[in-house]
């Protein structure tokens, strides 16, 4: 994994790998972890990025993975 700063970046990368591997259960858990991480209530750090194309991509990949079940 590259030297990414934010935990959310690492979770997105792990989610992408789980999707590529077809591992729906792990992908769902990672997506839930990502949702917690980027919220003010669940994470220890509030996400300050305005636009998150990586996050949008994660949700799109997840929907494609689920549709393939």
C-alpha positions as CSV (number, residue, x, y, z in Angstrom):
1,X,0.0,0.0,0.0
2,X,1.3,3.5,-0.8
3,X,2.1,5.9,2.0
4,X,-1.4,7.4,2.4
5,X,-2.0,9.9,5.2
6,X,-5.6,9.5,6.1
7,X,-7.1,6.3,7.5
8,X,-10.1,6.9,5.2
9,X,-7.6,6.6,2.2
10,X,-6.4,3.2,3.5
11,X,-9.9,1.9,4.1
12,X,-10.9,2.9,0.5
13,X,-7.8,1.1,-0.8
14,X,-8.7,-2.0,1.2
15,X,-12.3,-1.8,0.1
16,X,-11.2,-1.6,-3.6
17,X,-9.1,-4.8,-3.0
18,X,-12.0,-6.6,-1.4
19,X,-14.2,-5.7,-4.3
20,X,-11.5,-6.8,-6.8
21,X,-11.3,-10.1,-4.9
22,X,-15.1,-10.5,-4.9
23,X,-15.2,-10.6,-1.1
24,X,-18.6,-9.0,-0.5
25,X,-18.6,-9.5,3.3
26,X,-15.3,-7.8,3.9
27,X,-16.2,-5.0,1.4
28,X,-19.4,-4.3,3.3
29,X,-17.5,-4.2,6.7
30,X,-14.9,-1.8,5.2
31,X,-17.6,0.4,3.7
32,X,-19.3,0.6,7.1
33,X,-15.9,1.4,8.7
34,X,-15.4,4.2,6.1
35,X,-18.8,5.7,6.9
36,X,-17.9,5.8,10.6
37,X,-14.5,7.2,9.9
38,X,-15.8,10.1,7.9
39,X,-18.5,11.2,10.2
40,X,-18.1,13.6,13.1
41,X,-19.9,11.3,15.4
42,X,-18.0,8.1,14.8
43,X,-14.5,9.1,13.9
44,X,-11.9,10.7,16.0
45,X,-11.0,13.0,13.2
46,X,-13.6,14.9,11.1
47,X,-13.0,14.6,7.4
48,X,-12.3,18.1,6.0
49,X,-12.1,17.3,2.3
50,X,-14.9,19.0,0.4
51,X,-15.0,16.7,-2.6
52,X,-14.3,13.0,-2.2
53,X,-14.2,11.3,-5.5
54,X,-12.5,8.3,-3.9
55,X,-15.5,7.9,-1.6
56,X,-17.9,8.1,-4.5
57,X,-15.9,5.5,-6.3
58,X,-15.9,3.2,-3.3
59,X,-19.7,3.3,-3.2
60,X,-19.9,2.7,-6.9
61,X,-17.6,-0.3,-6.8
62,X,-19.6,-1.7,-3.9
63,X,-22.8,-1.4,-5.8
64,X,-21.3,-3.2,-8.8
65,X,-19.9,-5.9,-6.5
66,X,-23.3,-6.4,-4.9
67,X,-25.1,-6.5,-8.3
68,X,-22.8,-9.3,-9.3
69,X,-23.9,-11.6,-6.5
